[in-house]
Amino acid sequence: MSEPVVAQKSPIEFEVKEGRSYWWCSCGKSANQPFCDGSHKDTDFTPVQYEAKRTRTVYFCACKKSENSPLCDGTHNDL
């Protein structure tokens, strides 16, 4: 598997908490999008750590094509 699965063509809104780490799914196979559930084990992909510097709402990429991963950069609009 050299290309990630497009989980959905829109970002996933999520409120992160200051000081917490989140592990973003980069393969697109997780059933717990946008977070890793270990489904990447049979791929070359690894989860990406996101550390919240402050409590706020962020938009995690779900198309897995963002140049700003794990956050959405609007790339899904071109798919």
C-alpha positions in Angstrom: 0.0 0.0 0.0 1.8 3.1 -1.2 -1.2 5.5 -1.2 -3.3 6.2 1.8 -7.0 5.4 1.8 -9.2 8.6 1.6 -11.2 8.2 4.8 -13.5 11.1 3.8 -13.4 14.2 1.6 -13.8 16.7 4.4 -11.9 17.5 7.6 -12.8 16.2 11.0 -13.4 18.9 13.6 -12.1 18.0 17.1 -11.4 19.9 20.3 -7.9 19.2 21.5 -6.8 19.7 25.1 -3.6 21.6 26.0 -0.7 19.4 26.8 -2.3 16.2 25.3 -0.9 14.2 22.4 -3.0 12.8 19.7 -2.0 10.1 17.1 -3.4 10.9 13.7 -4.0 8.0 11.3 -1.9 8.5 8.2 -2.9 5.3 6.3 -6.7 6.1 6.2 -7.6 2.6 7.4 -8.5 3.3 11.0 -12.1 2.8 12.1 -11.5 5.5 14.7 -10.8 8.4 12.3 -9.0 10.7 12.4 -7.0 8.8 15.1 -4.8 5.7 14.8 -6.3 2.3 15.8 -3.3 0.2 14.7 -4.7 -0.6 11.2 -1.5 0.6 9.6 0.4 -2.5 10.8 0.2 -4.1 7.3 1.3 -0.9 5.5 4.4 1.3 5.3 2.5 4.1 7.1 3.0 5.2 10.7 0.8 7.5 12.8 1.7 11.1 13.2 1.8 12.7 16.7 0.0 16.0 17.2 0.7 17.7 20.5 -1.8 20.4 21.5 -0.1 23.6 22.6 -3.5 25.0 23.8 -7.1 23.9 24.1 -8.9 24.7 20.9 -10.8 23.3 17.9 -8.7 21.9 15.1 -9.6 20.3 11.8 -7.7 17.0 11.2 -7.2 15.9 7.6 -9.3 13.0 6.6 -8.4 12.8 2.9 -4.8 12.0 4.0 -3.4 14.2 1.3 -2.8 17.5 3.2 0.6 19.1 2.9 0.0 20.3 6.5 -0.8 16.9 8.0 -2.2 16.1 10.4 -4.2 19.3 10.0 -6.4 20.0 7.0 -5.1 22.4 4.3 -8.1 22.2 1.9 -6.6 19.6 -0.4 -9.8 17.5 -0.2 -11.5 20.2 -2.4 -9.3 19.1 -5.3 -10.0 15.4 -5.1 
